[in-house]
Amino acid sequence: MQEIQFYTGESIPLELHKVRIVQKLDLVPVERRAEAIKEAGNNTFLLKNKDIFLDMLTDSGVNAMSDRQLAAMMIADDSYAGSATFTRLTDKLEEIFGTHYFLPAHQGRAAENILAMTFVEKGTIIPMNYHFTTTKAHITRLGGYVEELVIDEGTEITSTHPFKGNFDLTRLKKLFDEKGDRIPFVRIEAGTNLIGGQPLSLENIEAVSDITHSYGKLVVMDASLLQDNLYFIKTREEKARNLSVREITKRIADKMDIIYFSARKLGFARGGGLAMRDEKLYLKMRELVPMFEGFLTYGGMSVREMEAMAVGLEETMDMDVISQGPLFIKYMTDELLRLGVPVVTPAGGLGCHLDATRFIPHVRQEEYPAGALAAALYIAGGIRGMERGTISEQREEDGSEHLASVELLRLAVPRRVFTLSQIKYAVDRIKWLYDNRNLIGGLKFVEEPSSLRFFFGRLDPVSDWQQKLVEAFRKDFGDSL
Ligand SMILES: *Cc1c(COP(=O)(O)O)cnc(C)c1O
């Protein structure tokens, strides 16, 4: 992808790939969309794919593969032990990260399980810039604590800070001074997922590593969203301007003791694992792989996915490839800002995030603004986003609602999947919804599971607002879908 200036003055992100395999999409009429969201209990996780036009739920396992990845899948070596595929994958990881050892796992959270089982016990503290859901679950499951040290700008919805995922280094040192004996490792999350795919700078990564090593502790990187972070370092950080993506990657990797990742994101495939240079560390974690994942040369992954991953990792070293997500997200964010729609800034990786608190201030937090906005946007455009607000939280032990610090609707932009006209369509329907925001009402639970309610819970609108939204749509768009 390249930002290209048109003769007419407009500037757009231009695709530097062509489409060679396509999947048919359906755009069902607005009346059907209203029915479908009702059938799904107003929970976008429960929608059926046949009713969805643009699936912006997640970037996990839904990134498009290249012709080279598909070709590599054909030469995958199926042997249970010692497969040539595994060797190709570990060689690629060693080439890119300089890590000789690799422990394969079936996906990112399985790598987190291995890390937590090795290093976390009751009272352990794991400092990190920001938590990810599965990371935190594995640490707290074993009695450990997560300490979030992201800079203040990280949790401000609108900011111009180019690296909102940075650590607050003063707080990191203070934590080491006060509770260092309880800290086995510091976790750096590249492209910080839950605060909008916001990156860390190379300078901050190096500083976190130096501080942590000066206290004799390990540095672990969650590299699931590293590709976006690499793009942002290359384009936003002065000191990296003259480094290639490969050089930036190596500079980062040299500062890490363990690099783990979800290959559902990094490498455009599925799977995951942990890479490291140190043999002792490797031996310390090794036996957990055959116990929970699979034999050491596949760890629960199919050999085809491992081949695709090796090629995907190589493609991650190409700016034309890794710029695709960030440039589309920036385009979408800039267009929405221009139209006055409240979004998270600056644009990060992963997706564009609508700020439901400012979008529909009249919907009380107890009636789930981000969830309501997700349902409304599906009705308005057949676009599926993910609620990242109070519905995604758990109730307190006394049964009261734990109100989220932010109410966001995340619209993920899976890599190499959508075209610019589809992004423009999404922007248009969001703008229409914004102009009709007074019609949007809240939601209430009718079926509320006690854990992971955001996956399975069912909700009803608090009034007939969805019917009114359908009527307004018909009035403005006539017979159009
Ligand atoms: C997705 C993700 C994970 C978990 O990976 P899975 O493959 O979904 O298990 C961990 N960390 C981050 C930052 C992620 O984005």
The ligand as an SDF file (V2000), in Angstrom:
LIG
                    3D

 15 15  0  0  0  0  0  0  0  0999 V2000
   -5.0410  -11.9260   19.7360 C   0  0  0  0  0  0  0  0  0  0  0  0
   -4.0430  -11.6030   20.7390 C   0  0  0  0  0  0  0  0  0  0  0  0
   -3.6030  -12.5560   21.6680 C   0  0  0  0  0  0  0  0  0  0  0  0
   -4.1910  -13.9460   21.7440 C   0  0  0  0  0  0  0  0  0  0  0  0
   -3.9650  -14.6610   20.5860 O   0  0  0  0  0  0  0  0  0  0  0  0
   -4.9570  -15.8330   20.0940 P   0  0  0  0  0  0  0  0  0  0  0  0
   -4.2770  -16.4070   18.9210 O   0  0  0  0  0  0  0  0  0  0  0  0
   -6.2730  -15.2050   19.7990 O   0  0  0  0  0  0  0  0  0  0  0  0
   -5.0680  -16.7880   21.2250 O   0  0  0  0  0  0  0  0  0  0  0  0
   -2.6390  -12.1680   22.5730 C   0  0  0  0  0  0  0  0  0  0  0  0
   -2.1350  -10.9240   22.5730 N   0  0  0  0  0  0  0  0  0  0  0  0
   -2.5400   -9.9820   21.7090 C   0  0  0  0  0  0  0  0  0  0  0  0
   -1.9430   -8.6200   21.7450 C   0  0  0  0  0  0  0  0  0  0  0  0
   -3.5030  -10.2750   20.7620 C   0  0  0  0  0  0  0  0  0  0  0  0
   -3.9060   -9.3290   19.9000 O   0  0  0  0  0  0  0  0  0  0  0  0
  1  2  1  0
  2  3  1  0
  2 14  2  0
  3  4  1  0
  3 10  2  0
  4  5  1  0
  5  6  1  0
  6  7  2  0
  6  8  1  0
  6  9  1  0
 10 11  1  0
 11 12  2  0
 12 13  1  0
 12 14  1  0
 14 15  1  0
M  END
$$$$
